[in-house]
Each structure stands twice: as structure tokens, then as C-alpha cells.
Amino acid sequence: MSPPVAPPGWSRWLVPPAALSVHLSIGQAYAWSVFKPPLESALDLSGTQSALPFQLGIVMLGLSAAFGGTLVERNGPRWAMTVALICFSSGFLIASLGAATEQYWLIVFGYGFVGGIGLGIGYISPVSTLIKWFPDRPGMATGIAIMGFGGGALIASPWSAQMLESFGSDSSGIALAFLVHGLTYAAFMSLGVLLVRVPRGEKPAAGGSSVPSALTGVQVSARSAVRTPQFWCLWVILCMNVTAGIGILEKAAPMIKDFFADSSTPVSVSAAAGFVALLSAANMAGRIGWSSTSDLIGRKNIYRVYLGVGALMYASIAWFGDSSKPLFILCALVILSFYGGGFATIPAYLKDLFGTYQVGAIHGRLLTAWSTAGVLGPLIVNWIADRQEEAGKHGSALYGTSFAIMIGLLAVGFAANELVRPVHPRHHVPAPKEAADVQREQSV
């Protein structure tokens, strides 16, 4: 299953489309909120219960990325993309069976557990490959790959809403929508499996000239990286930034409806789905735009923007969001652009601190922060909203407490970013050549 090595003259710009075919597919996870209201109605679920497949999917994303990162490095991106294809598509098929039989545990198991494994393996599979193809522009390279994950909902959200409108929003309609998703994504992801290539010893650039060797400068193994304070500072940074973003994203459709339920122009179901698509566009744009900006201003500075300005955006929504739809939408779009940018920039931050040696495995371990955030974000927003609704509150009052918590979490992430320093030399691999030799021995 090892991918073919790129022949001489192979353009590195052919690799990003392979990454995008996988990330655009698994990015459907960000459109889960479109399925929440139909599931709650069809299966009599609470908001917290309907979030469970998404939460478990994000948990499994982080865990499978952490435990599978070394396997991805060893077996190569084609193996990883194949595993991702099988798990992600099978998850939808199992969820379809669960919806058809009204067995919610099957939806949780299929979409959340099985599909979540596909999310994790698929997410990290092209990242380290692209960093090795683009060692001169790591922020841009990871932004290209991870942009697709953020943009997946831009396609999936209106597509899912249209299917639910056509098939019906009862259990049989949801089942058919899940079935179509699973089959379609299997076909699309197979394009990436067939197209992906790995670079030769010296990476060929698009014009035929060489780019700098990936194994130069500071190099730290995955085993050593997790023993450094820098790794855990980045873990906190990613966890706080993701928690804040995912808190809006997972409940986006019902949230905007709640905020303006009492206004003269309440938000319709189709408009709420459009809002989810807009958030996906901001998420996607932030992944390439902000990560490319980090190549110019540095990783620490860009995370100061993500975390500091993000807290201000949350405060603006909490205080003034229900009085102006444009303000609410604008602040949410900025937060989601920072959310996406944070994901796309973190591999380059890892590369700066730990080098490209085993960066895929280090990235996989760091994504346990995403697992934690995948539980925290939806739990904070949904649990508090459910409790506030039981207390007789409605509208924007359902979210005031949870937004204040998000502001505090972003402040914690900002402080952690300020503590990041270069890795101590005692953690470095002795020499690039030796690191390559060790990596070659581990792959045998």
C-alpha cells in the first residue's frame, strides 16, 4: 500500500489536490448541526444527546490521530487515506442503518466511533507529506491541506439540507441522506488515494528546481517532543482555540435561530443552513489565509491574534449579538476564521519547534487536544443551554454563561502561547543524517 515515489520532474503542486479530496470529504463533520433538529424531532432527543455523534467523532479523531500517527509515518499517506476512506464511509452506512431502524446507538457508533477513526487518520494523512514537499512554506502547505477540512461543510451543509428536504426529515429520510453521503464520499476520497505521491530524497519544486531538504535544522522525535513544555503549551493553545470555535460551530443552526427568535425577522431553517455554510467558508478561508500570514509574521504572533481578538469577538456577541444580525454573523465568521487558522497553523508551529522528523506523529499526539475540545465545546454550550431552557429562559439568554466561559478559555490559551520558547537542545536528534537513518530503520 506504499504510495509511489514521485518521478523526476513531478510537480509538487499535484499533491494538494490529493489532500483536498480527503479533507473536503471528512470536513462534512462540520455540517453535523444540520442533522441535529431532524434527529431531535424524529428520535425525541435533547440538544445534548443529538450532539453525541459529533462529540464522539471528534474524540475518536484525536485518539486515532494520536495512536495512528506513527503508523501513518511508517506506512505512508496512501495507506492512511485508504483506512480513512473505509472508516469514514462505513460510519455513514452504519449510521444509515441506525436511522432506518431508529436505533440511535448505531448512529453514535457509526458516525461517531467508526467514522471518527476515519476522521483522525484522514486528517493527518496528507499533512506531513505536504510539509515535506513544501519545507520552504510550511504554513501555506498545511493551510492548503487543512483548508479542505474547513470547507467540507460549505458543500455538505446545503447538500444535506436539500436531501433532508427532498427525502424528508423523518428517520427514513435521514437514513437515506446518510446512505448517499457514505457512497459519494467513498468515490471522491478514492481520487486522493490514487493521486498521492511521496517526494524523493531531494524535493522537486514545481518548476523543476529543488527545494530545501526537509531534514535540516532542529529535529526532535515524537517520543521526546511529548516530554517538552513546548508540546504541552501548544496542546493548551489548540484545545482552548478549538473549544471556543467548536462551541459555535456544533450548534450554529439552532443558535442563530434562538438569538433572533423574538425579532421581527426570525431565521428560517434554510437561512440557518446558509449560516452554517458561511461559517464553513470562513473556516476554510482562515485556514489558508491566516496560516499563510503566519509565514510572514510568525506563529506566536498569529496565535496572539487568534486568541486575543477571538475573545473580543465572543464578548461582542454576548453583549450586542441579539441586537444586530450583521454583527452576530460578522463576529461568528471572525471566530470561525481563527478556529480554522489555528488548525492550519499548528503543524507549522510544530515544524518550527520540533522540525519535520516525525512531525506527523507529533501532530497526531497533539490532536488529543481536539478530542478534549470536541467534548468541552459542545458540552458547555448544549448543557448550559438545556439548563437555561429548563429554567424558563429563551433566545440569547441561553448562551450568555457559556460565552463568558469561552472568553476565559481563550485567555488561558493566550497565556500559554506567551510561554512558548525554543526547544532545549537536549531534546534534539543528534544530526539530520542520523535522524533519517533512525526513521528508515523504524520503517523496516
KEKE-793765 format. One line per 4 residues: number of its first residue (from 1); for each residue x, z, y of C-alpha. Coordinates in nm, 3 decimals. Layout:
BEGIN
NUM	X:Z:Y  ...
This chain:
BEGIN
1	0.000:0.000:0.000  0.306:-0.006:0.227  0.245:-0.240:0.522  0.469:-0.545:0.552
5	0.767:-0.513:0.781  0.732:-0.737:1.084  0.934:-1.058:1.051  1.190:-1.153:1.317
9	1.021:-1.261:1.638  0.699:-1.072:1.563  0.527:-0.974:1.887  0.467:-0.604:1.922
13	0.150:-0.687:2.119  -0.018:-0.784:1.792  -0.007:-0.421:1.676  -0.251:-0.269:1.932
17	-0.548:-0.479:1.806  -0.494:-0.331:1.459  -0.506:0.018:1.608  -0.813:-0.064:1.816
21	-1.011:-0.189:1.515  -0.981:0.156:1.359  -1.018:0.366:1.674  -1.317:0.173:1.808
25	-1.491:0.242:1.477  -1.417:0.611:1.436  -1.490:0.659:1.807  -1.857:0.642:1.708
29	-1.829:1.019:1.673  -1.866:1.045:2.049  -2.213:0.891:2.028  -2.345:1.168:1.800
33	-2.562:1.313:2.078  -2.788:1.004:2.048  -2.885:1.122:1.698  -2.943:1.485:1.796
37	-3.301:1.463:1.933  -3.433:1.244:1.647  -3.275:1.473:1.387  -3.414:1.783:1.557
41	-3.762:1.629:1.558  -3.752:1.476:1.208  -3.593:1.773:1.029  -3.708:2.060:1.256
45	-3.358:2.161:1.368  -3.230:2.360:1.664  -2.972:2.221:1.905  -2.704:2.433:1.741
49	-2.798:2.307:1.393  -2.805:1.941:1.496  -2.452:1.977:1.635  -2.316:2.091:1.297
53	-2.223:1.747:1.153  -2.031:1.665:1.470  -1.861:2.006:1.477  -1.758:1.986:1.111
57	-1.637:1.629:1.166  -1.404:1.743:1.446  -1.286:2.039:1.236  -1.203:1.808:0.947
61	-1.039:1.565:1.189  -0.788:1.830:1.291  -0.734:1.968:0.943  -0.692:1.629:0.775
65	-0.457:1.517:1.053  -0.253:1.836:1.013  -0.227:1.821:0.636  -0.215:1.442:0.615
69	0.032:1.380:0.897  0.335:1.392:0.668  0.161:1.163:0.416  0.085:0.916:0.693
73	0.453:0.917:0.796  0.562:0.874:0.433  0.310:0.613:0.313  0.271:0.413:0.631
77	-0.018:0.306:0.853  -0.179:0.060:0.608  -0.230:0.336:0.351  -0.367:0.565:0.620
81	-0.605:0.303:0.760  -0.738:0.232:0.411  -0.806:0.600:0.346  -0.975:0.625:0.686
85	-1.194:0.323:0.611  -1.310:0.459:0.275  -1.383:0.811:0.400  -1.546:0.721:0.732
89	-1.775:0.455:0.584  -1.860:0.668:0.279  -1.953:0.953:0.512  -2.220:0.737:0.675
93	-2.355:0.626:0.337  -2.384:0.986:0.217  -2.549:1.084:0.546  -2.793:0.795:0.500
97	-2.890:0.935:0.161  -2.932:1.278:0.316  -3.162:1.147:0.590  -3.367:0.942:0.343
101	-3.423:1.246:0.119  -3.446:1.490:0.415  -3.158:1.692:0.273  -2.974:1.798:0.588
105	-2.682:1.945:0.397  -2.600:1.592:0.276  -2.583:1.470:0.636  -2.349:1.759:0.722
109	-2.136:1.696:0.413  -2.127:1.318:0.451  -2.084:1.271:0.824  -1.903:1.599:0.887
113	-1.681:1.663:0.585  -1.614:1.323:0.424  -1.640:1.125:0.746  -1.433:1.387:0.927
117	-1.142:1.327:0.690  -1.164:0.959:0.782  -1.162:1.057:1.149  -0.840:1.256:1.117
121	-0.642:1.012:0.905  -0.767:0.715:1.107  -0.689:0.884:1.438  -0.319:0.946:1.371
125	-0.252:0.640:1.154  -0.155:0.395:1.432  -0.018:0.641:1.690  0.334:0.699:1.557
129	0.360:0.328:1.469  0.282:0.228:1.827  0.527:0.482:1.968  0.797:0.324:1.754
133	0.700:-0.023:1.877  0.689:0.093:2.242  0.955:0.364:2.285  1.011:0.242:2.641
137	0.645:0.302:2.741  0.504:0.572:2.514  0.223:0.678:2.747  0.088:0.327:2.773
141	0.128:0.268:2.398  -0.063:0.578:2.292  -0.320:0.509:2.563  -0.388:0.166:2.413
145	-0.447:0.311:2.068  -0.646:0.616:2.166  -0.843:0.420:2.426  -1.036:0.271:2.136
149	-1.144:0.612:2.011  -1.280:0.697:2.353  -1.451:0.362:2.385  -1.618:0.367:2.048
153	-1.931:0.531:2.184  -1.956:0.266:2.455  -2.058:0.034:2.173  -2.215:0.284:1.935
157	-2.439:0.466:2.182  -2.663:0.177:2.294  -2.633:0.019:1.948  -2.754:0.340:1.780
161	-3.032:0.388:2.034  -3.152:0.032:1.975  -3.151:0.080:1.598  -3.350:0.403:1.626
165	-3.598:0.223:1.848  -3.627:-0.065:1.600  -3.618:0.131:1.273  -3.799:0.439:1.403
169	-3.672:0.787:1.483  -3.814:0.948:1.169  -3.597:1.035:0.869  -3.622:0.687:0.713
173	-3.525:0.518:1.040  -3.227:0.749:1.083  -3.123:0.678:0.723  -3.131:0.303:0.779
177	-2.929:0.338:1.102  -2.664:0.541:0.916  -2.651:0.276:0.642  -2.594:-0.007:0.888
181	-2.322:0.193:1.062  -2.135:0.257:0.738  -2.134:-0.105:0.622  -2.049:-0.252:0.962
185	-1.761:-0.016:1.031  -1.615:-0.081:0.684  -1.593:-0.452:0.762  -1.449:-0.400:1.111
189	-1.184:-0.145:1.007  -1.061:-0.378:0.733  -0.925:-0.604:1.009  -0.679:-0.333:1.112
193	-0.572:-0.277:0.751  -0.483:-0.645:0.717  -0.317:-0.684:1.058  -0.092:-0.378:1.091
197	0.288:-0.420:1.071  0.577:-0.175:1.099  0.887:-0.251:1.308  1.227:-0.344:1.170
201	1.540:-0.137:1.241  1.563:-0.269:1.599  1.220:-0.314:1.751  1.144:-0.669:1.869
205	0.975:-0.699:2.205  0.701:-0.946:2.287  0.943:-1.194:2.439  1.191:-1.177:2.153
209	1.435:-0.932:2.315  1.497:-0.590:2.167  1.367:-0.260:2.299  1.548:0.075:2.275
213	1.580:0.226:1.929  1.314:0.489:1.863  1.557:0.740:1.715  1.760:0.820:2.026
217	1.781:1.136:2.235  1.632:1.470:2.134  1.484:1.474:1.782  1.301:1.768:1.625
221	1.145:1.780:1.278  0.780:1.874:1.230  0.879:2.190:1.047  1.098:2.303:1.337
225	0.851:2.192:1.605  0.579:2.435:1.497  0.828:2.720:1.541  0.883:2.646:1.909
229	0.686:2.796:2.202  0.653:2.444:2.343  0.438:2.337:2.048  0.200:2.629:2.093
233	0.181:2.580:2.470  0.075:2.221:2.403  -0.170:2.348:2.141  -0.338:2.570:2.402
237	-0.333:2.291:2.662  -0.501:2.044:2.428  -0.752:2.298:2.297  -0.866:2.404:2.645
241	-0.890:2.049:2.778  -1.082:1.927:2.473  -1.319:2.226:2.471  -1.412:2.157:2.831
245	-1.472:1.787:2.773  -1.646:1.808:2.440  -1.886:2.069:2.576  -2.043:1.798:2.792
249	-1.993:1.507:2.556  -2.160:1.654:2.247  -2.478:1.744:2.439  -2.465:1.471:2.702
253	-2.801:1.306:2.640  -3.016:1.623:2.634  -2.805:1.785:2.909  -2.876:1.524:3.176
257	-3.244:1.530:3.081  -3.251:1.910:3.121  -3.073:1.904:3.458  -3.334:1.673:3.611
261	-3.643:1.758:3.405  -3.816:1.913:3.706  -3.714:1.645:3.956  -3.940:1.367:4.082
265	-3.745:1.117:3.870  -3.679:1.269:3.526  -3.426:1.098:3.300  -3.571:0.879:3.024
269	-3.438:0.855:2.669  -3.287:0.513:2.733  -3.128:0.630:3.059  -2.979:0.931:2.878
273	-2.829:0.697:2.618  -2.690:0.491:2.905  -2.532:0.806:3.047  -2.360:0.865:2.712
277	-2.228:0.509:2.727  -2.098:0.569:3.081  -1.919:0.882:2.964  -1.764:0.678:2.685
281	-1.643:0.421:2.940  -1.483:0.697:3.149  -1.333:0.850:2.835  -1.188:0.511:2.740
285	-1.062:0.425:3.090  -0.898:0.765:3.124  -0.708:0.716:2.801  -0.526:0.407:2.920
289	-0.530:0.473:3.296  -0.417:0.836:3.308  -0.174:0.805:3.017  -0.006:0.507:3.185
293	0.009:0.708:3.507  0.190:0.982:3.315  0.476:0.736:3.253  0.523:0.733:3.631
297	0.459:1.093:3.741  0.544:1.286:3.423  0.341:1.464:3.157  0.337:1.809:3.316
301	0.210:1.672:3.648  -0.068:1.470:3.488  -0.189:1.775:3.294  -0.198:1.968:3.620
305	-0.448:1.708:3.735  -0.650:1.718:3.412  -0.684:2.095:3.407  -0.690:2.184:3.777
309	-0.916:1.909:3.908  -1.125:1.936:3.592  -1.207:2.297:3.678  -1.317:2.188:4.026
313	-1.545:1.922:3.875  -1.710:2.177:3.649  -1.764:2.408:3.946  -1.925:2.123:4.141
317	-2.171:2.052:3.859  -2.254:2.421:3.817  -2.325:2.472:4.187  -2.466:2.140:4.306
321	-2.524:1.921:3.999  -2.901:1.963:3.975  -2.949:1.856:4.337  -2.790:1.512:4.306
325	-2.780:1.273:4.012  -2.486:1.074:4.157  -2.282:1.395:4.198  -2.365:1.512:3.846
329	-2.275:1.175:3.696  -1.956:1.138:3.903  -1.824:1.484:3.812  -1.908:1.432:3.445
333	-1.729:1.096:3.447  -1.417:1.250:3.601  -1.417:1.532:3.344  -1.450:1.283:3.059
337	-1.173:1.065:3.201  -0.946:1.372:3.199  -1.065:1.456:2.849  -0.969:1.110:2.727
341	-0.647:1.108:2.927  -0.545:1.439:2.772  -0.579:1.295:2.422  -0.384:0.982:2.507
345	-0.105:1.164:2.690  -0.039:1.437:2.432  0.154:1.211:2.187  0.383:1.102:2.473
349	0.426:1.468:2.575  0.525:1.540:2.214  0.766:1.246:2.216  0.929:1.375:2.537
353	0.979:1.722:2.391  1.042:1.652:2.020  1.146:1.285:2.000  0.997:1.017:1.775
357	1.133:1.154:1.449  0.823:1.279:1.259  0.614:1.258:1.578  0.313:1.154:1.367
361	0.338:1.469:1.157  0.382:1.686:1.467  0.083:1.516:1.630  -0.124:1.580:1.320
365	-0.043:1.951:1.325  -0.125:1.972:1.695  -0.469:1.825:1.633  -0.577:2.155:1.478
369	-0.635:2.239:1.844  -0.901:1.969:1.841  -1.059:2.130:1.535  -1.082:2.459:1.720
373	-1.218:2.291:2.031  -1.468:2.096:1.822  -1.623:2.427:1.722  -1.581:2.609:2.054
377	-1.715:2.343:2.291  -2.047:2.264:2.121  -2.093:2.627:2.013  -2.050:2.761:2.366
381	-2.285:2.505:2.523  -2.551:2.491:2.247  -2.560:2.861:2.158  -2.587:2.974:2.520
385	-2.847:2.705:2.596  -3.055:2.814:2.296  -3.036:3.181:2.404  -3.126:3.095:2.764
389	-3.423:2.890:2.646  -3.543:3.182:2.435  -3.520:3.397:2.749  -3.759:3.159:2.926
393	-3.510:2.964:3.134  -3.504:2.588:3.160  -3.332:2.300:3.335  -2.983:2.351:3.477
397	-3.016:2.728:3.427  -2.949:2.669:3.057  -2.586:2.576:3.132  -2.461:2.798:3.417
401	-2.292:3.057:3.194  -2.130:2.802:2.965  -1.990:2.608:3.263  -1.833:2.924:3.403
405	-1.664:2.979:3.065  -1.530:2.623:3.072  -1.374:2.681:3.415  -1.196:2.988:3.277
409	-1.068:2.796:2.974  -0.927:2.521:3.196  -0.744:2.784:3.399  -0.586:2.916:3.077
413	-0.474:2.564:2.989  -0.327:2.517:3.336  -0.118:2.834:3.294  0.005:2.720:2.951
417	0.116:2.387:3.098  0.328:2.568:3.356  0.514:2.747:3.074  0.634:2.426:2.904
421	1.014:2.389:2.908  1.260:2.161:2.719  1.310:2.249:2.352  1.614:2.468:2.279
425	1.900:2.273:2.115  1.893:2.497:1.807  1.574:2.318:1.701  1.725:1.968:1.732
429	1.804:1.748:1.435  2.189:1.719:1.437  2.207:1.345:1.508  1.973:1.044:1.515
433	2.153:0.883:1.223  2.119:1.195:1.012  1.753:1.226:1.107  1.694:0.871:0.989
437	1.877:0.944:0.664  1.670:1.257:0.602  1.347:1.072:0.679  1.448:0.793:0.438
441	1.520:1.045:0.164  1.183:1.215:0.213  1.000:0.886:0.181  1.162:0.803:-0.155
